[in-house]
Amino acid sequence: MSGVTLAPATVSVKVGATAALTATVSPEDATDKTVSYVSSSTEVATVSSNGVVTGVSAGSTTVTATTHDGNKTAAASVTVTEE
């Protein structure tokens, strides 16, 4: 099986706090395990190039990890709560 998974699948973070997402590319011997991350709503949460989510304002968003070749994606639900 080939693809990418994102863990944890659901994340809850407070405004101003961070949480780490981990993307796992399979198969284990894949030549390019690079992924990029994007938040569907950067007003709610941003995500760094290494999968660290930062809460910006209360709400919900989805963070998607996409393999470098663009063929596989995985998503995590992110909920941001007030401090």
Summary of the structure (lengths in Angstrom):
residues: 83
radius of gyration: 12.8
end to end distance: 40.6
largest distance: 41.7
contacts: 243
relative contact order: 0.35
helix: 0%
strand: 59%
